[in-house]
Each structure stands twice: as structure tokens, then as C-alpha cells.
Amino acid sequence: MKKLITGLTAVMFIMAFWAATQADAAEYNGAKKCKACHIKQFKSWEQTKMAKSFEQLKPGVSADAKKKANLDPAKDYTTDANCLKCHTTGYGKPGGFKSIADTPDLANVQCESCHGPGSEYNKLMKENKEFKTADAKKAGLIIPSEDEKGCLSCHGGDSPFTEKVDAKYKFDFKDRLKKSHEHFPMKYTH
């Protein structure tokens, strides 16, 4: 009986710990929240392919590129999990894109695709305009990197649009960083 109580106590502790960590997990806000303070970056991002990446999954869109990748250009890929992870924000992660009907504000590759779910660092930024970058990182801000956790998670070997289609394709981090949005100076020193 004592072993059973100890086992149940351990299970309850683990469940309580899991629930607490889930409650504190940062949530995705969507680019509209970022726009409030980063209007220049937002407007620059709006002009990129990332801001329209979900559209590329629709039937008939980018037909030539889909043919090169051995994909059916007439097929609707807007619910394909293999595509959504790189054409939406936070797909498969807590609080991320679920479907265009449920989470339309998280369609496309947005700020949080590269910078991480923003609810916690967004609070910090609103409360303290002169926050330190280190504090924002502690609150979940990600500074984009070229590794498999960053850009290469989508621009690496799994995409049908990388080396599989174009043998000359090589992901260039610095070039892509310039194309994601212009990097304007921040209003406050961080």
C-alpha cells in the first residue's frame, strides 16, 4: 500500500509540474502584435515571400516550382503537416498555427518563426522600453541562427525546394537575413 501511495504521489507531482510548465509557456502573438512597435520591420517583411508563404501551398500557385519539386501543382497543400511547419508560424508547437480557420493570424512565416513565441518577451518590452537584450532572451527572444534549430530547420534537407530541385542551391544565412526584413536601428538602446 505504501508503494502505491508513493507511486501515486510521484505521478501527481509530475503532472502538477507539467501543468505548471505548460501554463508558463510562451504563446505566439502573430505579426500584428510586433507591428505596434516595429512598424518599419513589419512593412519591410510584408514585401517578402515569407509574408505570403501560406499562399504558396494553394492549388495552382507556384505551379512551375512545384513541378520541379515533383509536387502536384493542382493539389491543395494548406493542410499538409510537412508543408505547414515551414509555411506558418509555430505549427506543431503549443499555441502555434493549427489551421487557417482556427489560427489565421499565424499563417505565413512571421516574426515569431525566427524570434520564438513572443508573449513573454512582448510583456517585457511593453513594461520596460529600455530592456536589455539579455533579459529579452531570458523571456524567450531568439536571435536567429543558421543552425538546424534556426533557419536550416526549414531551409535544410527536408524541403523539396532545396538541393533536391536545384543542385546549385545553397542556403546563404547573411543573404537571407537581409531579405527577411530590413534591420532598422531600435528606438531604444538594448
Number of C-alpha atoms within 10 A of each C-alpha: 6 7 8 9 10 11 12 12 12 12 12 12 12 12 12 12 12 11 12 11 11 11 10 9 15 19 18 24 21 26 24 15 14 17 14 10 15 15 12 16 18 20 13 16 21 16 13 14 15 22 21 18 18 22 17 21 22 17 16 14 15 13 17 13 15 21 13 15 17 13 14 15 20 14 14 14 19 20 13 10 13 12 18 24 19 21 27 30 31 27 20 13 13 14 17 23 25 21 16 14 8 9 15 13 19 27 26 25 26 28 26 23 27 19 16 22 27 25 19 20 22 20 12 17 17 11 10 10 12 13 16 14 15 11 14 19 15 11 19 19 21 18 11 15 15 17 12 12 11 18 20 16 15 17 21 18 13 13 17 18 18 18 16 15 16 12 8 9 11 11 15 11 16 10 9 12 15 10 16 21 19 14 12 10 9 9 10 9 10 12
